[in-house]
């Protein structure tokens, strides 16, 4: 049985891996063969996955991205 702690650990590891992938791409994952320029990974895809895994870590840690503000109506 996978516990919440296992899920949190896995989510943190995935987030860490995607952040490392982003650093690798930023530091030069492009190369040229003849007149063709190739890139091994897509930064937009990596950024989306980082966003997903950050949200998963927050969810599993019990942090919510929803902020609630209290409003007090006043008579003027």
Secondary structure as GFF3:
##gff-version 3
##sequence-region A 1 76
A	DSSP	alpha_helix	4	26	.	.	.	ID=ss1
A	DSSP	beta_strand	30	33	.	.	.	ID=ss2
A	DSSP	beta_strand	36	39	.	.	.	ID=ss3
A	DSSP	alpha_helix	43	60	.	.	.	ID=ss4
###
